[in-house]
């Protein structure tokens, strides 16, 4: 008999393949084997050169199209449902920061055409669109306000992960569609500037959005499934289980160096915030832990419908409302 996990549409709101044109996209098999049905993959960050963003996206799209028996490019809820029914992993794309838009609102439509369905405004540091979580806490600039309206119009998810406190609140106040934190954890449990306050969680829920708990030990406390459940509990108790989800932020190849030439690691990931010298020094929740997480949530007394929502139904609902 199928388990609840087998019946769920399991949604990982954000994970990372190496941002290099020859990336080993077959690493996605980890997610497929773990029973994940949809994953949003990063195609670039604020420090990523535009040439790399385009070539990486081309690589991802080409590889997925060459393996239609197991994978599907998915830009709509209907396509994600169809992929699950066919036993395929649905793959979408997200952009971590607005610098690859080059200050041009017309770029939003181009990225949408390439399969991007989720956009951050800032990656840790301030830019012309928004403040970053590791920088001066600024209100949303004029370009950021225009960007909110354009993303709402085009039909993408606004994602406030990595964004500064004030800018994120302004984004959520301005948006007419659900806003998400695809991979961010409660700061009430781990006091790290990459995590989010209860005020931000409440504002996200008020838009109809979802907070995706990530699997990075620096932001969780450790990489145990019980700890993930504890962070989900905090969100659920604060705003309801309908606003909690999963965004593993899983690094498929943590030892691959995809640093752009001249990037200042200490600027983007300040050592004083605990990042250290290498991503590989930070423990990660593994995709294979998600069935265990589902069982933990059931043992904690969550209703089956709530667990189905946390595993993916909540992000599915927010995406349907944002994408149209």
Short mmCIF file of the C-alpha atoms (twelve columns), coordinates in Angstrom:
data_MODEL
# 
_entry.id   MODEL 
# 
loop_
_atom_site.group_PDB 
_atom_site.id 
_atom_site.type_symbol 
_atom_site.label_atom_id 
_atom_site.label_alt_id 
_atom_site.label_comp_id 
_atom_site.label_asym_id 
_atom_site.label_seq_id 
_atom_site.Cartn_x 
_atom_site.Cartn_y 
_atom_site.Cartn_z 
_atom_site.pdbx_PDB_model_num 
ATOM 1   C CA . UNK A 1   0.000  0.000  0.000   1 
ATOM 2   C CA . UNK A 2   1.407  3.461  -0.899  1 
ATOM 3   C CA . UNK A 3   2.581  5.528  2.039   1 
ATOM 4   C CA . UNK A 4   1.530  9.140  2.587   1 
ATOM 5   C CA . UNK A 5   4.922  10.172 1.213   1 
ATOM 6   C CA . UNK A 6   4.308  8.158  -1.937  1 
ATOM 7   C CA . UNK A 7   0.945  9.894  -2.406  1 
ATOM 8   C CA . UNK A 8   2.328  13.385 -1.798  1 
ATOM 9   C CA . UNK A 9   3.449  15.716 -4.540  1 
ATOM 10  C CA . UNK A 10  6.864  16.419 -3.015  1 
ATOM 11  C CA . UNK A 11  8.245  19.893 -3.821  1 
ATOM 12  C CA . UNK A 12  11.784 21.106 -3.127  1 
ATOM 13  C CA . UNK A 13  11.540 24.863 -3.572  1 
ATOM 14  C CA . UNK A 14  15.270 25.422 -4.109  1 
ATOM 15  C CA . UNK A 15  18.444 23.378 -4.626  1 
ATOM 16  C CA . UNK A 16  21.710 23.953 -6.472  1 
ATOM 17  C CA . UNK A 17  23.571 22.296 -9.313  1 
ATOM 18  C CA . UNK A 18  27.039 23.745 -10.022 1 
ATOM 19  C CA . UNK A 19  26.798 26.980 -12.005 1 
ATOM 20  C CA . UNK A 20  29.126 25.862 -14.771 1 
ATOM 21  C CA . UNK A 21  28.333 25.173 -18.441 1 
ATOM 22  C CA . UNK A 22  29.495 21.531 -18.164 1 
ATOM 23  C CA . UNK A 23  27.574 20.778 -14.962 1 
ATOM 24  C CA . UNK A 24  26.718 17.141 -14.310 1 
ATOM 25  C CA . UNK A 25  22.945 17.459 -14.492 1 
ATOM 26  C CA . UNK A 26  22.563 13.711 -13.919 1 
ATOM 27  C CA . UNK A 27  23.078 14.497 -10.224 1 
ATOM 28  C CA . UNK A 28  19.332 15.271 -10.218 1 
ATOM 29  C CA . UNK A 29  18.871 11.506 -9.999  1 
ATOM 30  C CA . UNK A 30  19.332 11.854 -6.220  1 
ATOM 31  C CA . UNK A 31  16.073 13.818 -6.029  1 
ATOM 32  C CA . UNK A 32  14.192 11.481 -8.351  1 
ATOM 33  C CA . UNK A 33  15.295 8.395  -6.422  1 
ATOM 34  C CA . UNK A 34  14.273 10.091 -3.154  1 
ATOM 35  C CA . UNK A 35  10.699 10.475 -4.425  1 
ATOM 36  C CA . UNK A 36  10.828 14.239 -4.977  1 
ATOM 37  C CA . UNK A 37  8.440  15.309 -7.732  1 
ATOM 38  C CA . UNK A 38  9.473  18.918 -8.399  1 
ATOM 39  C CA . UNK A 39  12.661 20.880 -7.756  1 
ATOM 40  C CA . UNK A 40  13.549 24.475 -8.505  1 
ATOM 41  C CA . UNK A 41  17.199 24.747 -9.540  1 
ATOM 42  C CA . UNK A 42  19.249 27.930 -9.267  1 
ATOM 43  C CA . UNK A 43  20.597 29.255 -12.602 1 
ATOM 44  C CA . UNK A 44  22.542 32.212 -11.226 1 
ATOM 45  C CA . UNK A 45  23.234 34.540 -8.325  1 
ATOM 46  C CA . UNK A 46  23.997 38.251 -8.074  1 
ATOM 47  C CA . UNK A 47  27.717 37.582 -8.510  1 
ATOM 48  C CA . UNK A 48  27.262 35.259 -11.517 1 
ATOM 49  C CA . UNK A 49  28.281 36.792 -14.889 1 
ATOM 50  C CA . UNK A 50  25.435 36.951 -17.393 1 
ATOM 51  C CA . UNK A 51  27.345 34.759 -19.862 1 
ATOM 52  C CA . UNK A 52  27.547 32.026 -17.228 1 
ATOM 53  C CA . UNK A 53  23.839 32.358 -16.399 1 
ATOM 54  C CA . UNK A 54  22.873 31.894 -20.060 1 
ATOM 55  C CA . UNK A 55  25.280 29.041 -20.791 1 
ATOM 56  C CA . UNK A 56  24.366 27.228 -17.571 1 
ATOM 57  C CA . UNK A 57  20.657 27.565 -18.315 1 
ATOM 58  C CA . UNK A 58  21.223 26.250 -21.838 1 
ATOM 59  C CA . UNK A 59  23.101 23.256 -20.401 1 
ATOM 60  C CA . UNK A 60  20.354 22.455 -17.891 1 
ATOM 61  C CA . UNK A 61  17.551 22.778 -20.450 1 
ATOM 62  C CA . UNK A 62  19.363 20.736 -23.089 1 
ATOM 63  C CA . UNK A 63  20.209 17.860 -20.723 1 
ATOM 64  C CA . UNK A 64  16.673 17.646 -19.331 1 
ATOM 65  C CA . UNK A 65  15.192 17.605 -22.826 1 
ATOM 66  C CA . UNK A 66  17.577 14.785 -23.791 1 
ATOM 67  C CA . UNK A 67  16.276 12.632 -20.896 1 
ATOM 68  C CA . UNK A 68  12.483 12.826 -21.273 1 
ATOM 69  C CA . UNK A 69  11.936 9.381  -19.789 1 
ATOM 70  C CA . UNK A 70  12.895 10.601 -16.305 1 
ATOM 71  C CA . UNK A 71  12.809 14.426 -16.332 1 
ATOM 72  C CA . UNK A 72  10.595 17.244 -17.576 1 
ATOM 73  C CA . UNK A 73  10.987 20.999 -17.860 1 
ATOM 74  C CA . UNK A 74  7.940  22.285 -16.016 1 
ATOM 75  C CA . UNK A 75  6.667  25.855 -16.019 1 
ATOM 76  C CA . UNK A 76  3.080  25.301 -14.888 1 
ATOM 77  C CA . UNK A 77  1.241  23.443 -12.171 1 
ATOM 78  C CA . UNK A 78  -0.422 21.275 -14.843 1 
ATOM 79  C CA . UNK A 79  3.000  20.258 -16.198 1 
ATOM 80  C CA . UNK A 80  4.229  19.421 -12.696 1 
ATOM 81  C CA . UNK A 81  1.178  17.240 -12.034 1 
ATOM 82  C CA . UNK A 82  1.614  15.530 -15.397 1 
ATOM 83  C CA . UNK A 83  5.281  14.823 -14.681 1 
ATOM 84  C CA . UNK A 84  4.418  13.200 -11.360 1 
ATOM 85  C CA . UNK A 85  1.747  11.064 -12.994 1 
ATOM 86  C CA . UNK A 86  4.328  9.894  -15.550 1 
ATOM 87  C CA . UNK A 87  7.004  9.194  -12.921 1 
ATOM 88  C CA . UNK A 88  9.242  12.061 -14.033 1 
ATOM 89  C CA . UNK A 89  11.044 14.683 -11.934 1 
ATOM 90  C CA . UNK A 90  9.698  18.116 -12.873 1 
ATOM 91  C CA . UNK A 91  12.432 20.773 -12.967 1 
ATOM 92  C CA . UNK A 92  12.001 24.536 -12.862 1 
ATOM 93  C CA . UNK A 93  14.509 27.341 -12.453 1 
ATOM 94  C CA . UNK A 94  15.057 30.232 -10.074 1 
ATOM 95  C CA . UNK A 95  17.297 33.291 -10.031 1 
ATOM 96  C CA . UNK A 96  19.014 34.319 -6.798  1 
ATOM 97  C CA . UNK A 97  19.211 38.086 -7.066  1 
ATOM 98  C CA . UNK A 98  18.199 40.810 -9.503  1 
ATOM 99  C CA . UNK A 99  21.642 41.798 -10.870 1 
ATOM 100 C CA . UNK A 100 21.312 39.344 -13.817 1 
ATOM 101 C CA . UNK A 101 18.286 41.437 -14.884 1 
ATOM 102 C CA . UNK A 102 20.796 44.222 -15.674 1 
ATOM 103 C CA . UNK A 103 18.369 46.895 -14.438 1 
ATOM 104 C CA . UNK A 104 15.940 46.124 -17.276 1 
ATOM 105 C CA . UNK A 105 12.368 45.042 -16.475 1 
ATOM 106 C CA . UNK A 106 12.098 43.470 -19.947 1 
ATOM 107 C CA . UNK A 107 14.572 40.803 -18.769 1 
ATOM 108 C CA . UNK A 108 11.881 39.374 -16.464 1 
ATOM 109 C CA . UNK A 109 9.896  38.119 -19.458 1 
ATOM 110 C CA . UNK A 110 13.038 36.668 -21.049 1 
ATOM 111 C CA . UNK A 111 13.883 34.655 -17.933 1 
ATOM 112 C CA . UNK A 112 10.261 33.502 -17.743 1 
ATOM 113 C CA . UNK A 113 10.593 32.201 -21.314 1 
ATOM 114 C CA . UNK A 114 13.731 30.301 -20.242 1 
ATOM 115 C CA . UNK A 115 11.818 28.541 -17.468 1 
ATOM 116 C CA . UNK A 116 12.473 30.770 -14.441 1 
ATOM 117 C CA . UNK A 117 9.459  30.796 -12.143 1 
ATOM 118 C CA . UNK A 118 10.978 32.225 -8.954  1 
ATOM 119 C CA . UNK A 119 13.174 35.313 -8.405  1 
ATOM 120 C CA . UNK A 120 15.039 36.697 -5.397  1 
ATOM 121 C CA . UNK A 121 15.670 40.428 -5.378  1 
ATOM 122 C CA . UNK A 122 19.016 40.306 -3.560  1 
ATOM 123 C CA . UNK A 123 21.620 37.703 -2.685  1 
ATOM 124 C CA . UNK A 124 23.009 38.606 0.770   1 
ATOM 125 C CA . UNK A 125 24.198 42.066 -0.324  1 
ATOM 126 C CA . UNK A 126 22.393 45.250 -1.345  1 
ATOM 127 C CA . UNK A 127 21.786 45.959 -5.017  1 
ATOM 128 C CA . UNK A 128 19.603 48.448 -6.956  1 
ATOM 129 C CA . UNK A 129 16.520 46.221 -6.471  1 
ATOM 130 C CA . UNK A 130 16.626 45.480 -2.716  1 
ATOM 131 C CA . UNK A 131 18.641 45.149 0.454   1 
ATOM 132 C CA . UNK A 132 20.459 41.916 1.285   1 
ATOM 133 C CA . UNK A 133 20.408 40.079 4.601   1 
ATOM 134 C CA . UNK A 134 24.168 40.602 5.171   1 
ATOM 135 C CA . UNK A 135 24.187 44.328 4.416   1 
ATOM 136 C CA . UNK A 136 22.681 47.615 5.556   1 
ATOM 137 C CA . UNK A 137 18.941 47.172 6.185   1 
ATOM 138 C CA . UNK A 138 17.322 49.431 3.572   1 
ATOM 139 C CA . UNK A 139 13.751 49.951 2.331   1 
ATOM 140 C CA . UNK A 140 12.816 48.700 -1.113  1 
ATOM 141 C CA . UNK A 141 14.230 51.071 -3.794  1 
ATOM 142 C CA . UNK A 142 12.121 52.406 -6.667  1 
ATOM 143 C CA . UNK A 143 13.463 49.785 -9.090  1 
ATOM 144 C CA . UNK A 144 12.505 47.069 -6.626  1 
ATOM 145 C CA . UNK A 145 8.934  48.370 -6.451  1 
ATOM 146 C CA . UNK A 146 8.701  48.377 -10.235 1 
ATOM 147 C CA . UNK A 147 10.121 44.858 -10.257 1 
ATOM 148 C CA . UNK A 148 7.432  43.612 -7.864  1 
ATOM 149 C CA . UNK A 149 4.743  44.850 -10.245 1 
ATOM 150 C CA . UNK A 150 6.423  43.326 -13.305 1 
ATOM 151 C CA . UNK A 151 6.948  39.922 -11.691 1 
ATOM 152 C CA . UNK A 152 3.309  39.935 -10.559 1 
ATOM 153 C CA . UNK A 153 2.262  40.808 -14.118 1 
ATOM 154 C CA . UNK A 154 4.424  38.175 -15.818 1 
ATOM 155 C CA . UNK A 155 3.488  35.480 -13.315 1 
ATOM 156 C CA . UNK A 156 6.412  34.324 -11.174 1 
ATOM 157 C CA . UNK A 157 6.931  33.689 -7.485  1 
ATOM 158 C CA . UNK A 158 8.572  36.545 -5.609  1 
ATOM 159 C CA . UNK A 159 11.174 34.976 -3.304  1 
ATOM 160 C CA . UNK A 160 12.522 36.883 -0.294  1 
ATOM 161 C CA . UNK A 161 15.237 34.405 0.738   1 
ATOM 162 C CA . UNK A 162 18.618 36.150 1.202   1 
ATOM 163 C CA . UNK A 163 16.806 39.533 1.173   1 
ATOM 164 C CA . UNK A 164 17.116 42.157 3.910   1 
ATOM 165 C CA . UNK A 165 14.421 42.558 6.568   1 
ATOM 166 C CA . UNK A 166 12.962 45.919 5.516   1 
ATOM 167 C CA . UNK A 167 13.127 45.200 1.791   1 
ATOM 168 C CA . UNK A 168 11.396 41.843 2.262   1 
ATOM 169 C CA . UNK A 169 8.552  43.438 4.226   1 
ATOM 170 C CA . UNK A 170 8.159  46.075 1.503   1 
ATOM 171 C CA . UNK A 171 8.082  43.388 -1.211  1 
ATOM 172 C CA . UNK A 172 5.374  41.472 0.628   1 
ATOM 173 C CA . UNK A 173 3.336  44.609 1.244   1 
ATOM 174 C CA . UNK A 174 3.517  45.627 -2.432  1 
ATOM 175 C CA . UNK A 175 2.818  42.254 -4.027  1 
ATOM 176 C CA . UNK A 176 -0.678 41.315 -5.208  1 
ATOM 177 C CA . UNK A 177 0.283  37.618 -5.401  1 
ATOM 178 C CA . UNK A 178 1.798  35.138 -2.916  1 
ATOM 179 C CA . UNK A 179 5.389  35.777 -1.847  1 
ATOM 180 C CA . UNK A 180 7.605  32.946 -0.590  1 
ATOM 181 C CA . UNK A 181 10.797 32.339 1.300   1 
ATOM 182 C CA . UNK A 182 11.914 29.339 -0.746  1 
ATOM 183 C CA . UNK A 183 14.704 28.396 1.685   1 
ATOM 184 C CA . UNK A 184 14.786 30.303 4.990   1 
ATOM 185 C CA . UNK A 185 14.480 29.233 8.611   1 
ATOM 186 C CA . UNK A 186 13.025 30.901 11.738  1 
ATOM 187 C CA . UNK A 187 15.436 33.268 13.424  1 
ATOM 188 C CA . UNK A 188 13.632 32.595 16.708  1 
ATOM 189 C CA . UNK A 189 15.270 29.136 16.708  1 
ATOM 190 C CA . UNK A 190 18.699 29.975 15.242  1 
ATOM 191 C CA . UNK A 191 19.730 33.621 15.508  1 
ATOM 192 C CA . UNK A 192 21.515 34.002 12.175  1 
ATOM 193 C CA . UNK A 193 21.036 36.983 9.819   1 
ATOM 194 C CA . UNK A 194 20.163 34.607 6.935   1 
ATOM 195 C CA . UNK A 195 17.182 33.376 8.946   1 
ATOM 196 C CA . UNK A 196 13.898 35.286 9.146   1 
ATOM 197 C CA . UNK A 197 11.982 36.907 11.961  1 
ATOM 198 C CA . UNK A 198 8.463  36.081 13.096  1 
ATOM 199 C CA . UNK A 199 7.395  39.418 11.593  1 
ATOM 200 C CA . UNK A 200 8.626  38.261 8.187   1 
ATOM 201 C CA . UNK A 201 6.935  34.863 8.577   1 
ATOM 202 C CA . UNK A 202 3.608  36.530 9.416   1 
ATOM 203 C CA . UNK A 203 3.927  38.902 6.463   1 
ATOM 204 C CA . UNK A 204 4.677  35.982 4.129   1 
ATOM 205 C CA . UNK A 205 1.610  34.073 5.334   1 
ATOM 206 C CA . UNK A 206 -0.548 37.175 4.879   1 
ATOM 207 C CA . UNK A 207 0.251  37.096 1.135   1 
ATOM 208 C CA . UNK A 208 -0.765 33.438 0.924   1 
ATOM 209 C CA . UNK A 209 2.899  32.477 0.734   1 
ATOM 210 C CA . UNK A 210 5.044  29.662 2.124   1 
ATOM 211 C CA . UNK A 211 8.262  29.454 4.164   1 
ATOM 212 C CA . UNK A 212 10.477 26.645 2.846   1 
ATOM 213 C CA . UNK A 213 12.669 25.233 5.602   1 
ATOM 214 C CA . UNK A 214 16.186 24.670 4.298   1 
ATOM 215 C CA . UNK A 215 18.586 21.882 5.165   1 
ATOM 216 C CA . UNK A 216 21.753 23.889 5.885   1 
ATOM 217 C CA . UNK A 217 23.102 23.067 9.343   1 
ATOM 218 C CA . UNK A 218 24.371 26.632 9.851   1 
ATOM 219 C CA . UNK A 219 20.760 27.863 9.734   1 
ATOM 220 C CA . UNK A 220 19.089 24.794 11.311  1 
ATOM 221 C CA . UNK A 221 21.411 23.951 14.187  1 
ATOM 222 C CA . UNK A 222 22.266 20.522 12.713  1 
ATOM 223 C CA . UNK A 223 21.187 18.396 9.757   1 
ATOM 224 C CA . UNK A 224 18.807 16.024 11.563  1 
ATOM 225 C CA . UNK A 225 15.257 15.377 10.338  1 
ATOM 226 C CA . UNK A 226 13.940 16.072 13.853  1 
ATOM 227 C CA . UNK A 227 15.480 19.537 13.685  1 
ATOM 228 C CA . UNK A 228 13.818 20.254 10.342  1 
ATOM 229 C CA . UNK A 229 10.518 19.226 11.956  1 
ATOM 230 C CA . UNK A 230 11.162 21.626 14.844  1 
ATOM 231 C CA . UNK A 231 11.574 24.541 12.414  1 
ATOM 232 C CA . UNK A 232 8.416  23.485 10.585  1 
ATOM 233 C CA . UNK A 233 6.649  23.402 13.971  1 
ATOM 234 C CA . UNK A 234 7.627  27.007 14.631  1 
ATOM 235 C CA . UNK A 235 6.156  28.205 11.341  1 
ATOM 236 C CA . UNK A 236 3.033  26.065 11.728  1 
ATOM 237 C CA . UNK A 237 2.365  27.246 15.275  1 
ATOM 238 C CA . UNK A 238 2.919  30.868 14.293  1 
ATOM 239 C CA . UNK A 239 0.866  31.068 11.071  1 
ATOM 240 C CA . UNK A 240 -0.547 27.592 10.374  1 
ATOM 241 C CA . UNK A 241 0.751  24.467 8.648   1 
ATOM 242 C CA . UNK A 242 -0.583 25.759 5.307   1 
ATOM 243 C CA . UNK A 243 2.370  28.175 5.181   1 
ATOM 244 C CA . UNK A 244 5.213  25.707 5.806   1 
ATOM 245 C CA . UNK A 245 7.166  23.818 3.151   1 
ATOM 246 C CA . UNK A 246 10.572 22.449 2.154   1 
ATOM 247 C CA . UNK A 247 13.400 24.183 0.266   1 
ATOM 248 C CA . UNK A 248 16.435 21.998 0.937   1 
ATOM 249 C CA . UNK A 249 19.047 24.306 -0.637  1 
ATOM 250 C CA . UNK A 250 20.815 21.015 -1.366  1 
ATOM 251 C CA . UNK A 251 24.245 21.312 -3.007  1 
ATOM 252 C CA . UNK A 252 24.422 18.446 -5.487  1 
ATOM 253 C CA . UNK A 253 28.187 18.858 -5.912  1 
ATOM 254 C CA . UNK A 254 29.546 20.828 -2.926  1 
ATOM 255 C CA . UNK A 255 33.168 20.218 -3.907  1 
ATOM 256 C CA . UNK A 256 32.803 21.722 -7.406  1 
ATOM 257 C CA . UNK A 257 34.215 25.252 -7.480  1 
ATOM 258 C CA . UNK A 258 31.820 27.371 -9.550  1 
ATOM 259 C CA . UNK A 259 33.204 30.687 -8.339  1 
ATOM 260 C CA . UNK A 260 33.296 33.435 -10.993 1 
ATOM 261 C CA . UNK A 261 36.799 34.864 -11.534 1 
ATOM 262 C CA . UNK A 262 37.571 37.583 -9.022  1 
ATOM 263 C CA . UNK A 263 34.662 36.834 -6.705  1 
ATOM 264 C CA . UNK A 264 35.305 37.953 -3.129  1 
ATOM 265 C CA . UNK A 265 33.915 35.038 -1.085  1 
ATOM 266 C CA . UNK A 266 34.220 36.953 2.184   1 
ATOM 267 C CA . UNK A 267 32.025 39.739 0.777   1 
ATOM 268 C CA . UNK A 268 29.170 37.459 -0.291  1 
ATOM 269 C CA . UNK A 269 29.504 35.013 2.632   1 
ATOM 270 C CA . UNK A 270 31.000 36.940 5.590   1 
ATOM 271 C CA . UNK A 271 33.258 34.715 7.751   1 
ATOM 272 C CA . UNK A 272 31.908 36.405 10.881  1 
ATOM 273 C CA . UNK A 273 28.491 34.939 10.006  1 
ATOM 274 C CA . UNK A 274 29.935 31.437 10.298  1 
ATOM 275 C CA . UNK A 275 30.319 30.506 6.649   1 
ATOM 276 C CA . UNK A 276 33.990 29.576 6.898   1 
ATOM 277 C CA . UNK A 277 36.173 28.852 3.906   1 
ATOM 278 C CA . UNK A 278 34.166 26.109 2.167   1 
ATOM 279 C CA . UNK A 279 30.547 25.051 1.690   1 
ATOM 280 C CA . UNK A 280 31.623 21.436 2.241   1 
ATOM 281 C CA . UNK A 281 32.330 22.215 5.913   1 
ATOM 282 C CA . UNK A 282 28.574 22.760 6.473   1 
ATOM 283 C CA . UNK A 283 26.339 19.713 6.951   1 
ATOM 284 C CA . UNK A 284 23.335 19.274 4.655   1 
ATOM 285 C CA . UNK A 285 19.993 17.561 5.090   1 
ATOM 286 C CA . UNK A 286 19.907 14.849 2.418   1 
ATOM 287 C CA . UNK A 287 16.967 14.386 0.022   1 
ATOM 288 C CA . UNK A 288 16.679 10.799 1.265   1 
ATOM 289 C CA . UNK A 289 15.636 12.158 4.693   1 
ATOM 290 C CA . UNK A 290 12.284 13.490 3.453   1 
ATOM 291 C CA . UNK A 291 10.310 10.237 3.947   1 
ATOM 292 C CA . UNK A 292 11.612 10.160 7.536   1 
ATOM 293 C CA . UNK A 293 10.546 13.791 7.972   1 
ATOM 294 C CA . UNK A 294 7.008  12.906 6.867   1 
ATOM 295 C CA . UNK A 295 6.851  10.140 9.480   1 
ATOM 296 C CA . UNK A 296 8.155  12.483 12.190  1 
ATOM 297 C CA . UNK A 297 5.458  15.054 11.382  1 
ATOM 298 C CA . UNK A 298 2.753  12.374 11.567  1 
ATOM 299 C CA . UNK A 299 4.076  11.195 14.946  1 
ATOM 300 C CA . UNK A 300 3.987  14.784 16.169  1 
ATOM 301 C CA . UNK A 301 0.254  14.825 15.524  1 
ATOM 302 C CA . UNK A 302 0.015  16.637 12.205  1 
ATOM 303 C CA . UNK A 303 -3.030 15.698 10.158  1 
ATOM 304 C CA . UNK A 304 -2.320 13.846 6.922   1 
ATOM 305 C CA . UNK A 305 -3.650 16.807 4.922   1 
ATOM 306 C CA . UNK A 306 -1.207 19.129 6.678   1 
ATOM 307 C CA . UNK A 307 1.750  16.825 5.987   1 
ATOM 308 C CA . UNK A 308 0.744  16.583 2.320   1 
ATOM 309 C CA . UNK A 309 0.737  20.387 2.242   1 
ATOM 310 C CA . UNK A 310 4.129  20.729 3.919   1 
ATOM 311 C CA . UNK A 311 5.702  18.169 1.579   1 
ATOM 312 C CA . UNK A 312 4.569  20.089 -1.478  1 
ATOM 313 C CA . UNK A 313 0.919  21.022 -1.626  1 
ATOM 314 C CA . UNK A 314 1.482  24.418 -0.036  1 
ATOM 315 C CA . UNK A 315 4.092  25.492 -2.598  1 
ATOM 316 C CA . UNK A 316 1.874  24.070 -5.332  1 
ATOM 317 C CA . UNK A 317 -0.974 26.309 -4.135  1 
ATOM 318 C CA . UNK A 318 1.244  29.406 -3.975  1 
ATOM 319 C CA . UNK A 319 2.708  28.702 -7.414  1 
ATOM 320 C CA . UNK A 320 -0.730 28.273 -8.959  1 
ATOM 321 C CA . UNK A 321 -1.790 31.648 -7.562  1 
ATOM 322 C CA . UNK A 322 1.418  33.397 -8.648  1 
ATOM 323 C CA . UNK A 323 1.906  31.789 -12.048 1 
ATOM 324 C CA . UNK A 324 -1.706 31.976 -13.165 1 
# 
